[in-house]
Each structure stands twice: as C-alpha cells, then as structure tokens.
Amino acid sequence: MPDASTDLTAVIAEVHRRLQATYGEPRRRGCSDPVGSLVQTILSQNTSDVNTARSYASLRAAFPDWHAVMTAPAEAVVDAIRAGGLANQKAPRIQAALRAIYEIREDFDLSWLAELPVAEARSWLTSLPGVGNKTASILLLFCFDMPAFPVDTHVHRVTRRLGLAPASASPDQVMRIIEAHAPPEWFYPLHLNLIRHGRAVCKAQKPRCDGCVLANLCASKNVASTAPAG
C-alpha cells in the first residue's frame, strides 16, 4: 500500500514543478524593515496590492518613524491609511502591534527572531495583537528566509481545490500540511506561484479549469468532470 505522506509529497512536487514551468522562479525581494513588512501585511487585509502600497506609502510619508506611528492620535493613523480601506479597523491593529513590540523589546528591531526556531518565532509573533499565523509566516519567510509557509486566501483556495488539503481545512491546517510534506526550499516559490495561479487561473469565481496546467491533478475538477449530468 503506498505511503500517503510520500504520495502527497510527490503531488506537491509535481504542482511545484508545473507552476515553476508556467510562472518561473519568483525573484526574492529584500526586506530591510521587518516591522514595515508586518505593517504592510496588516494593511493588505481585504484590499488589493495597489491599495496596500498606496496606504503604506501614505503612512510612511505622514510619520518619521514607527515610534511616531505608535504614539500618534488614532485619527491621524486612520487618515494616513484611508486609501487602503478598513482604516478604522487597521489603524488600531497597527498601533497595538507596535506598542506590544516596543513594550517587550524597547525598540522596533526584530532581527533577533532569525536566531529562534520557526515555531518559537511564530509563537512570539502571533502573541502580538492582530497577528495570526499568515502574517507571522510572511514575516519569517520573506524577511528572515525561515521555513514558514504563509497561507493567504489564494493559497488556501487552490491547495484545497487541488486536494493537497481537505476541503474543510482551515488556513492554519493547510500551513501545517505543506510544512510537513514539502521541503523548506520550495516554500518561497510555491507560495508565490500558488498566489499567481489563484489570481490568473484558479479564481474564486469561474475558475479557468480548461486552461489549467494542474487540471489532471486537481481533485475538484476531476470530481466535477465525473459527476453525472443533470
């Protein structure tokens, strides 16, 4: 009887291979300010990349440093990030996270996280207000090249449709499954290419299954194609 763990690793490997053949090897982006990445991730919730960039640029232009953002009147932070949407919710989250970091560390340097095991670093980050596993994993992977696999809405949708995780799996469960069955060197390109595939092909509404390079691997498409008509 085939080993289920080996089979899943083999399927992930083929998904990874085909996505790289289609979208290429994503270029690694630098991360000179982990706290900035944390703030950007909070700003990115339920908005587009364009609006995230716009609101982050506006925030940095409005305040000289993170201490100033932390101590500013809440209304001033709301005004600075309004372009990204949900400013009334995101501004308090940003300020609360900054306060928690500063109260614990007395600065905004997070470079020490790179010295910790992934689980410990993720646990510390998720202890901050408004920081979940996705945000923590983004920081660890993109800023410190640590083996953490972020699961955003696109990754969550595509992995479950493919059958890499159960249809009922939560984002955190998907994260644990991929981290357990794929080597760490795949995490960065696989995460980004799954996002690209989710945006371009495996859309939330009306997925383009006919042109999908993963179609014959996809549990959802195979179930749909074998379902009786009518």
C-alpha positions in Angstrom: 0.0 0.0 0.0 1.5 3.4 -1.0 2.6 5.7 1.9 0.1 8.6 2.0 2.8 11.0 3.1 5.1 10.1 0.2 2.2 10.3 -2.2 1.3 13.8 -1.0 4.9 15.0 -1.2 5.1 13.7 -4.8 1.9 15.5 -5.8 3.2 18.8 -4.2 6.4 18.3 -6.0 4.6 18.0 -9.4 2.4 21.0 -8.6 5.6 23.0 -7.7 7.3 21.8 -10.9 4.4 22.8 -13.2 3.9 26.2 -11.6 7.6 27.0 -11.9 7.5 25.9 -15.6 4.5 28.2 -16.1 5.3 31.3 -13.9 9.0 30.9 -13.4 11.2 31.1 -10.3 10.0 34.1 -8.3 12.7 36.7 -7.6 13.4 37.1 -4.0 12.6 40.6 -2.6 14.7 42.2 0.0 13.3 43.0 3.4 15.2 45.8 5.2 12.4 46.5 7.8 10.6 43.6 9.3 8.2 45.9 11.2 7.4 47.6 8.0 6.6 44.2 6.5 4.4 43.5 9.5 2.5 46.8 9.0 2.2 46.2 5.2 0.7 42.8 5.9 -1.9 44.2 8.2 -2.7 46.9 5.6 -3.1 44.2 2.9 -6.0 42.5 4.6 -9.1 42.6 2.4 -7.6 45.0 -0.1 -5.6 45.0 -3.4 -1.8 45.2 -3.7 -2.2 48.6 -5.3 -4.2 50.0 -2.3 -1.8 48.4 0.1 1.1 50.1 -1.5 -0.7 53.4 -1.6 -1.7 53.3 2.1 1.7 52.2 3.2 3.4 54.9 1.3 1.0 57.5 2.8 1.7 56.2 6.3 5.4 56.4 5.9 5.1 59.9 4.4 2.9 61.1 7.3 5.2 59.9 10.2 9.0 60.0 10.5 9.3 56.5 12.2 7.4 53.7 13.9 7.6 55.3 17.3 5.7 58.3 15.9 3.1 56.0 14.4 2.7 54.2 17.7 2.2 57.4 19.7 0.1 59.3 17.2 -3.6 60.0 17.8 -5.6 57.1 16.3 -7.4 59.5 13.9 -4.1 60.6 12.4 -3.2 57.0 11.6 -6.7 56.3 10.2 -6.3 59.3 7.9 -2.9 58.2 6.7 -4.0 54.7 5.7 -7.5 55.5 4.5 -6.6 54.7 0.8 -6.3 51.0 1.7 -9.8 50.6 3.1 -11.0 49.5 6.5 -8.8 52.2 8.1 -10.8 52.3 11.2 -10.1 48.7 11.9 -6.5 48.5 10.7 -5.1 51.6 12.4 -5.8 50.3 16.0 -4.3 46.9 15.0 -1.1 48.6 13.7 -0.8 50.7 16.8 -1.5 47.8 19.2 1.1 45.6 17.5 3.7 48.4 17.6 3.0 49.1 21.3 3.4 45.4 22.1 6.7 45.2 20.3 8.0 48.3 22.0 6.8 47.3 25.4 8.5 43.9 25.2 11.7 44.9 23.3 12.0 48.7 23.9 12.8 49.1 20.2 11.4 48.0 16.8 14.3 45.7 15.9 13.0 42.2 15.1 16.2 40.8 13.7 16.7 38.6 16.8 13.8 36.4 15.6 16.1 34.8 13.0 18.0 33.1 15.8 14.9 31.3 17.1 13.4 28.0 15.9 10.5 28.7 13.5 7.8 27.5 15.9 9.2 29.8 18.7 9.5 32.8 16.4 6.0 32.2 15.0 4.6 31.9 18.6 6.2 35.2 19.6 4.8 37.0 16.6 1.3 35.6 17.0 1.3 36.8 20.6 1.1 40.3 19.2 -2.3 41.8 18.8 -3.9 41.2 15.4 -1.0 38.9 14.2 -2.0 35.5 13.0 -0.1 32.6 11.5 -0.3 34.0 8.0 1.2 37.4 8.9 3.8 35.7 11.1 4.8 33.3 8.4 5.1 36.1 5.8 7.5 37.9 8.1 9.6 34.8 8.8 9.8 33.6 5.2 10.2 36.9 3.4 12.3 38.8 5.9 14.4 36.0 7.5 14.3 33.2 4.9 13.0 30.9 7.6 11.0 27.7 6.7 7.5 29.1 7.2 4.7 28.7 4.7 2.1 31.5 4.6 -1.4 30.7 3.6 -3.4 33.6 2.2 -6.8 33.4 0.6 -5.4 32.3 -2.8 -3.2 29.6 -1.4 -6.0 28.4 0.8 -8.4 28.1 -2.1 -6.0 26.5 -4.6 -4.5 23.9 -2.3 -7.9 22.7 -1.2 -9.3 22.5 -4.7 -6.2 20.5 -5.8 -6.7 18.1 -2.9 -3.4 18.9 -1.2 -5.6 19.5 1.9 -9.1 18.5 2.9 -11.9 20.8 1.6 -12.7 21.7 5.2 -9.1 22.6 6.1 -8.5 25.9 7.7 -5.6 28.1 6.6 -3.6 27.0 9.6 -4.2 23.4 8.8 -3.1 24.0 5.2 0.1 25.7 6.6 0.9 22.7 8.7 0.2 20.2 5.9 2.5 21.9 3.4 5.2 22.5 6.0 5.1 18.8 6.9 5.2 17.4 3.3 7.3 19.8 1.3 11.0 20.7 1.7 11.6 24.3 3.0 13.4 25.4 -0.2 10.0 25.1 -2.0 8.1 27.4 0.4 9.0 30.7 -1.2 8.4 29.9 -4.8 5.4 27.6 -4.1 3.7 30.3 -2.0 4.1 33.0 -4.6 3.3 30.8 -7.6 0.1 29.5 -5.9 -0.9 33.1 -5.5 -0.2 33.8 -9.1 -2.2 30.8 -10.2 -5.1 31.6 -7.9 -5.3 35.1 -9.4 -4.8 34.2 -13.0 -6.5 30.8 -13.4 -7.9 29.2 -10.2 -10.2 32.2 -9.5 -12.7 32.2 -6.6 -15.5 32.6 -9.2 -15.4 30.9 -12.5 -12.0 29.1 -12.4 -10.4 28.7 -15.8 -10.1 24.9 -15.5 -9.8 24.2 -19.2 -6.5 26.1 -19.5 -5.1 25.0 -16.1 -1.7 23.3 -16.1 -2.8 21.4 -13.0 -6.1 20.2 -14.3 -5.3 16.5 -14.3 -4.0 16.7 -10.8 -7.0 18.7 -9.5 -9.4 16.8 -7.1 -12.1 19.4 -7.6 -12.0 19.3 -11.4 -11.9 15.6 -11.5 -14.9 15.3 -9.2 -16.8 17.8 -11.3 -15.9 16.1 -14.6 -17.1 12.7 -13.4 -20.3 13.9 -11.8 -23.5 12.7 -13.6 -25.1 15.3 -15.8 -28.4 16.9 -14.8 
